[in-house]
Amino acid sequence: MAPDVVTSVQIFNQTYRLGSDQANSQSIKQAAAYLDKKIREAASVTGHRPLLDLAVLAAMEIAEEVLKERRKKETLLSEADRRISNFTRRLEDQGSDLAAGGSPPPTSRF
């Protein structure tokens, strides 16, 4: 399928024309601006280097960020799973207690 629009972006003083559908045009601009920022940061740290070297350094930095965020997400999902399991176990235990003739939990006053 042919792209709906061509989006021009500037990355490290070079213009790139990228095809996409209309909905992705803004995302492409944001991604290009972020990449431009990362390449400029790499250039400020390493000095004058070929663009390819700077692009690889920027890509490595971005990859580290992505992996770090994935680890955070996995930690949060694991914690959520643990809490859900604990809550489910408690509900099942209360249900077992009621079925065995135990007293029902107190009713809410509200």
MARGU-760329 format. One line per field, with one value per residue: x, y, z of N, C-alpha, C, CB in turn; residue in one letter. Coordinates in nm, 2 decimals, always signed. Glycine has a CB too. Example, Ala and Ser with C-alpha at 12.3 -4.5 7.8 and 13.67 -1.06 7.14 Angstrom:
2
n.east <- [+1.32  +1.28]
n.north <- [-0.57  -0.22]
n.up <- [+0.78  +0.71]
ca.east <- [+1.23  +1.37]
ca.north <- [-0.45  -0.11]
ca.up <- [+0.78  +0.71]
c.east <- [+1.32  +1.29]
c.north <- [-0.33  +0.00]
c.up <- [+0.78  +0.79]
cb.east <- [+1.13  +1.41]
cb.north <- [-0.45  -0.06]
cb.up <- [+0.90  +0.57]
r <- [a  s]
***
This chain:
110
n.east <- [+0.09  +0.06  +0.21  +0.02  +0.10  +0.40  +0.65  +0.87  +1.17  +1.42  +1.73  +2.01  +2.10  +2.04  +1.80  +1.53  +1.30  +1.01  +0.78  +0.44  +0.13  -0.13  -0.20  +0.04  +0.22  +0.27  +0.39  +0.62  +0.76  +0.80  +0.96  +1.18  +1.27  +1.35  +1.55  +1.73  +1.80  +1.93  +2.15  +2.28  +2.35  +2.53  +2.73  +2.82  +2.95  +3.14  +3.28  +3.40  +3.28  +3.22  +2.89  +2.76  +2.89  +2.80  +2.52  +2.50  +2.59  +2.39  +2.17  +2.24  +2.21  +1.94  +1.84  +1.92  +1.76  +1.50  +1.52  +1.55  +1.30  +1.13  +1.21  +1.12  +0.84  +0.79  +0.85  +0.65  +0.42  +0.46  +0.44  +0.17  +0.04  +0.11  -0.03  -0.29  -0.32  -0.29  -0.52  -0.73  -0.69  -0.76  -1.03  -1.13  -1.07  -1.24  -1.48  -1.47  -1.48  -1.74  -1.89  -1.84  -1.98  -1.91  -1.90  -2.05  -1.88  -1.86  -2.12  -2.13  -2.16  -2.23]
n.north <- [-0.12  +0.22  +0.51  +0.75  +1.01  +1.21  +1.27  +1.52  +1.53  +1.66  +1.54  +1.57  +1.79  +1.70  +1.63  +1.41  +1.23  +1.07  +0.82  +0.76  +0.67  +0.90  +0.91  +0.84  +1.04  +1.25  +1.10  +1.01  +1.25  +1.32  +1.10  +1.14  +1.39  +1.31  +1.13  +1.30  +1.46  +1.27  +1.20  +1.44  +1.47  +1.26  +1.35  +1.58  +1.46  +1.29  +1.44  +1.54  +1.32  +1.06  +1.06  +0.81  +0.68  +0.84  +0.80  +0.52  +0.52  +0.68  +0.51  +0.29  +0.41  +0.47  +0.21  +0.10  +0.25  +0.16  -0.11  -0.09  +0.03  -0.18  -0.37  -0.25  -0.25  -0.53  -0.59  -0.44  -0.57  -0.83  -0.78  -0.69  -0.93  -1.09  -0.96  -0.98  -1.25  -1.30  -1.16  -1.30  -1.55  -1.49  -1.42  -1.67  -1.82  -1.70  -1.77  -2.05  -2.07  -1.97  -2.17  -2.38  -2.33  -2.12  -1.79  -1.52  -1.24  -0.92  -0.69  -0.40  -0.07  +0.13]
n.up <- [+0.00  -0.08  +0.07  +0.25  +0.30  +0.27  +0.49  +0.59  +0.76  +0.98  +1.07  +1.24  +1.08  +0.83  +0.58  +0.56  +0.38  +0.45  +0.40  +0.50  +0.66  +0.72  +0.99  +1.12  +1.08  +1.27  +1.48  +1.35  +1.32  +1.59  +1.66  +1.50  +1.59  +1.85  +1.79  +1.66  +1.88  +2.04  +1.88  +1.86  +2.13  +2.15  +1.98  +2.12  +2.33  +2.22  +2.04  +1.71  +1.49  +1.24  +1.09  +1.08  +1.30  +1.51  +1.49  +1.54  +1.81  +1.92  +1.87  +2.03  +2.28  +2.28  +2.26  +2.51  +2.68  +2.60  +2.67  +2.95  +3.02  +2.94  +3.12  +3.36  +3.30  +3.30  +3.56  +3.69  +3.59  +3.69  +3.96  +3.97  +3.89  +4.11  +4.32  +4.23  +4.23  +4.51  +4.61  +4.48  +4.60  +4.86  +4.83  +4.74  +4.97  +5.16  +5.04  +5.07  +5.35  +5.40  +5.27  +5.43  +5.65  +5.80  +5.95  +5.77  +5.61  +5.77  +5.70  +5.50  +5.62  +5.46]
ca.east <- [+0.00  +0.14  +0.19  -0.07  +0.18  +0.55  +0.68  +1.01  +1.22  +1.56  +1.81  +2.15  +2.12  +2.01  +1.66  +1.49  +1.15  +0.96  +0.64  +0.36  -0.01  -0.16  -0.20  +0.17  +0.31  +0.32  +0.48  +0.75  +0.82  +0.85  +1.07  +1.30  +1.32  +1.42  +1.68  +1.82  +1.85  +2.03  +2.27  +2.35  +2.41  +2.65  +2.83  +2.87  +3.03  +3.25  +3.35  +3.37  +3.29  +3.13  +2.75  +2.73  +2.93  +2.71  +2.39  +2.51  +2.59  +2.25  +2.08  +2.27  +2.15  +1.79  +1.81  +1.93  +1.64  +1.39  +1.53  +1.52  +1.16  +1.07  +1.23  +1.02  +0.71  +0.78  +0.84  +0.51  +0.32  +0.47  +0.38  +0.02  +0.00  +0.12  -0.13  -0.42  -0.33  -0.32  -0.66  -0.81  -0.68  -0.84  -1.17  -1.16  -1.07  -1.37  -1.59  -1.46  -1.53  -1.89  -1.95  -1.81  -2.07  -1.85  -1.99  -2.03  -1.81  -1.95  -2.18  -2.09  -2.26  -2.25]
ca.north <- [+0.00  +0.34  +0.60  +0.87  +1.14  +1.21  +1.36  +1.56  +1.55  +1.69  +1.47  +1.61  +1.88  +1.63  +1.62  +1.28  +1.23  +0.94  +0.79  +0.70  +0.71  +1.03  +0.89  +0.82  +1.15  +1.32  +1.01  +1.01  +1.38  +1.31  +1.01  +1.21  +1.49  +1.24  +1.07  +1.41  +1.50  +1.17  +1.21  +1.57  +1.44  +1.17  +1.44  +1.66  +1.38  +1.23  +1.53  +1.53  +1.18  +1.04  +1.05  +0.68  +0.65  +0.90  +0.73  +0.40  +0.56  +0.72  +0.39  +0.21  +0.48  +0.45  +0.06  +0.08  +0.31  +0.07  -0.23  -0.05  +0.05  -0.31  -0.44  -0.18  -0.30  -0.66  -0.58  -0.40  -0.68  -0.94  -0.73  -0.69  -1.07  -1.14  -0.90  -1.04  -1.39  -1.30  -1.12  -1.41  -1.66  -1.44  -1.44  -1.81  -1.87  -1.65  -1.85  -2.18  -2.05  -1.96  -2.30  -2.47  -2.29  -2.01  -1.67  -1.43  -1.12  -0.81  -0.61  -0.26  +0.02  +0.24]
ca.up <- [+0.00  -0.09  +0.18  +0.23  +0.31  +0.28  +0.60  +0.59  +0.90  +0.99  +1.17  +1.24  +0.97  +0.70  +0.56  +0.52  +0.34  +0.49  +0.37  +0.61  +0.66  +0.79  +1.14  +1.18  +1.05  +1.39  +1.55  +1.28  +1.35  +1.72  +1.67  +1.43  +1.68  +1.96  +1.74  +1.64  +2.01  +2.09  +1.79  +1.91  +2.26  +2.12  +1.92  +2.22  +2.42  +2.15  +1.94  +1.57  +1.44  +1.13  +1.12  +1.11  +1.43  +1.60  +1.48  +1.62  +1.95  +1.96  +1.87  +2.15  +2.40  +2.28  +2.29  +2.65  +2.73  +2.57  +2.75  +3.08  +3.03  +2.93  +3.25  +3.45  +3.27  +3.34  +3.71  +3.73  +3.55  +3.78  +4.09  +3.95  +3.89  +4.24  +4.40  +4.19  +4.29  +4.65  +4.63  +4.44  +4.70  +4.98  +4.79  +4.74  +5.11  +5.22  +4.98  +5.13  +5.49  +5.40  +5.23  +5.54  +5.76  +5.87  +5.95  +5.66  +5.64  +5.81  +5.59  +5.49  +5.68  +5.37]
c.east <- [+0.09  +0.11  +0.10  +0.00  +0.33  +0.58  +0.83  +1.05  +1.37  +1.62  +1.95  +2.18  +2.10  +1.86  +1.63  +1.34  +1.11  +0.81  +0.57  +0.21  -0.03  -0.15  -0.06  +0.26  +0.36  +0.41  +0.62  +0.82  +0.88  +0.97  +1.20  +1.36  +1.40  +1.55  +1.78  +1.88  +1.96  +2.16  +2.35  +2.42  +2.54  +2.76  +2.89  +2.97  +3.16  +3.33  +3.31  +3.39  +3.20  +2.98  +2.71  +2.77  +2.83  +2.57  +2.39  +2.51  +2.46  +2.16  +2.11  +2.21  +2.00  +1.76  +1.82  +1.81  +1.52  +1.40  +1.50  +1.37  +1.08  +1.09  +1.13  +0.88  +0.69  +0.77  +0.70  +0.41  +0.33  +0.42  +0.23  -0.03  +0.00  +0.01  -0.27  -0.43  -0.36  -0.47  -0.75  -0.81  -0.76  -0.99  -1.21  -1.16  -1.20  -1.49  -1.59  -1.51  -1.68  -1.95  -1.94  -1.90  -2.01  -1.94  -1.95  -1.95  -1.91  -2.00  -2.14  -2.20  -2.29  -2.32]
c.north <- [+0.12  +0.43  +0.71  +1.00  +1.11  +1.32  +1.39  +1.59  +1.59  +1.61  +1.50  +1.68  +1.81  +1.61  +1.48  +1.29  +1.08  +0.93  +0.72  +0.73  +0.84  +1.02  +0.89  +0.94  +1.23  +1.23  +1.01  +1.14  +1.38  +1.21  +1.07  +1.31  +1.43  +1.19  +1.19  +1.46  +1.40  +1.18  +1.33  +1.54  +1.36  +1.26  +1.53  +1.59  +1.33  +1.32  +1.50  +1.38  +1.17  +1.02  +0.91  +0.64  +0.71  +0.84  +0.60  +0.42  +0.60  +0.60  +0.30  +0.28  +0.45  +0.30  +0.04  +0.14  +0.22  -0.05  -0.20  -0.03  -0.09  -0.39  -0.38  -0.24  -0.44  -0.67  -0.54  -0.50  -0.79  -0.90  -0.73  -0.83  -1.12  -1.09  -0.96  -1.18  -1.39  -1.26  -1.23  -1.52  -1.62  -1.46  -1.59  -1.87  -1.82  -1.74  -1.99  -2.17  -2.04  -2.09  -2.40  -2.43  -2.18  -1.89  -1.58  -1.30  -1.01  -0.73  -0.46  -0.17  +0.13  +0.19]
c.up <- [+0.00  +0.03  +0.15  +0.22  +0.31  +0.39  +0.59  +0.73  +0.88  +1.10  +1.15  +1.11  +0.83  +0.69  +0.50  +0.49  +0.36  +0.46  +0.48  +0.58  +0.74  +0.94  +1.20  +1.15  +1.17  +1.47  +1.48  +1.31  +1.49  +1.73  +1.61  +1.52  +1.80  +1.91  +1.71  +1.77  +2.06  +2.01  +1.84  +2.04  +2.24  +2.07  +2.02  +2.31  +2.34  +2.06  +1.80  +1.52  +1.32  +1.17  +1.16  +1.25  +1.54  +1.60  +1.55  +1.77  +2.00  +1.97  +1.99  +2.27  +2.40  +2.31  +2.44  +2.72  +2.72  +2.66  +2.90  +3.11  +3.02  +3.06  +3.36  +3.43  +3.32  +3.49  +3.76  +3.70  +3.65  +3.92  +4.08  +3.96  +4.03  +4.33  +4.36  +4.24  +4.43  +4.68  +4.59  +4.54  +4.82  +4.95  +4.80  +4.89  +5.18  +5.17  +5.05  +5.28  +5.49  +5.36  +5.34  +5.66  +5.85  +5.87  +5.83  +5.70  +5.69  +5.69  +5.61  +5.55  +5.58  +5.25]
cb.east <- [-0.10  +0.11  +0.32  -0.18  +0.13  +0.62  +0.65  +1.03  +1.20  +1.58  +1.78  +2.24  +2.26  +2.09  +1.61  +1.52  +1.13  +0.99  +0.62  +0.40  -0.11  -0.29  -0.28  +0.24  +0.23  +0.20  +0.42  +0.72  +0.72  +0.74  +1.04  +1.26  +1.21  +1.33  +1.65  +1.74  +1.74  +1.97  +2.23  +2.25  +2.31  +2.61  +2.77  +2.76  +2.95  +3.20  +3.50  +3.46  +3.24  +3.17  +2.66  +2.79  +3.07  +2.69  +2.35  +2.64  +2.69  +2.20  +2.11  +2.42  +2.18  +1.74  +1.91  +2.06  +1.61  +1.39  +1.67  +1.59  +1.10  +1.14  +1.38  +1.02  +0.68  +0.90  +0.95  +0.48  +0.34  +0.62  +0.43  -0.02  +0.09  +0.25  -0.14  -0.43  -0.19  -0.23  -0.69  -0.76  -0.53  -0.81  -1.20  -1.05  -0.95  -1.39  -1.58  -1.32  -1.46  -1.93  -1.88  -1.67  -2.09  -1.71  -1.96  -2.17  -1.72  -1.88  -2.33  -2.05  -2.20  -2.12]
cb.north <- [+0.00  +0.42  +0.65  +0.87  +1.22  +1.24  +1.30  +1.69  +1.42  +1.85  +1.31  +1.49  +1.94  +1.50  +1.72  +1.17  +1.27  +0.92  +0.71  +0.74  +0.59  +1.09  +0.77  +0.70  +1.25  +1.36  +0.87  +1.00  +1.50  +1.26  +0.88  +1.27  +1.58  +1.13  +1.00  +1.53  +1.51  +1.03  +1.22  +1.68  +1.37  +1.06  +1.52  +1.73  +1.26  +1.11  +1.52  +1.62  +1.08  +0.92  +1.11  +0.58  +0.70  +1.05  +0.71  +0.32  +0.67  +0.83  +0.31  +0.20  +0.63  +0.48  -0.02  +0.16  +0.45  +0.03  -0.29  +0.08  +0.14  -0.39  -0.42  -0.03  -0.29  -0.74  -0.49  -0.27  -0.72  -0.97  -0.59  -0.62  -1.15  -1.09  -0.75  -1.04  -1.46  -1.19  -1.00  -1.47  -1.67  -1.30  -1.38  -1.89  -1.81  -1.50  -1.86  -2.23  -1.92  -1.85  -2.35  -2.48  -2.41  -1.97  -1.59  -1.39  -1.07  -0.72  -0.62  -0.22  +0.08  +0.30]
cb.up <- [+0.12  -0.22  +0.23  +0.34  +0.43  +0.15  +0.74  +0.50  +0.99  +1.01  +1.16  +1.26  +0.98  +0.69  +0.46  +0.62  +0.19  +0.64  +0.24  +0.75  +0.71  +0.75  +1.17  +1.12  +0.96  +1.48  +1.55  +1.12  +1.34  +1.82  +1.59  +1.30  +1.74  +2.01  +1.61  +1.58  +2.11  +2.08  +1.64  +1.91  +2.35  +2.03  +1.81  +2.30  +2.47  +2.07  +1.96  +1.48  +1.56  +1.04  +1.01  +1.01  +1.46  +1.56  +1.33  +1.57  +1.98  +1.86  +1.74  +2.16  +2.39  +2.13  +2.21  +2.70  +2.67  +2.42  +2.73  +3.12  +2.92  +2.82  +3.30  +3.43  +3.12  +3.29  +3.76  +3.66  +3.41  +3.80  +4.12  +3.82  +3.80  +4.30  +4.38  +4.03  +4.26  +4.72  +4.54  +4.30  +4.74  +5.01  +4.66  +4.66  +5.19  +5.19  +4.83  +5.13  +5.55  +5.30  +5.11  +5.58  +5.85  +5.82  +6.08  +5.60  +5.53  +5.91  +5.59  +5.35  +5.81  +5.33]
r <- [m  a  p  d  v  v  t  s  v  q  i  f  n  q  t  y  r  l  g  s  d  q  a  n  s  q  s  i  k  q  a  a  a  y  l  d  k  k  i  r  e  a  a  s  v  t  g  h  r  p  l  l  d  l  a  v  l  a  a  m  e  i  a  e  e  v  l  k  e  r  r  k  k  e  t  l  l  s  e  a  d  r  r  i  s  n  f  t  r  r  l  e  d  q  g  s  d  l  a  a  g  g  s  p  p  p  t  s  r  f]
***
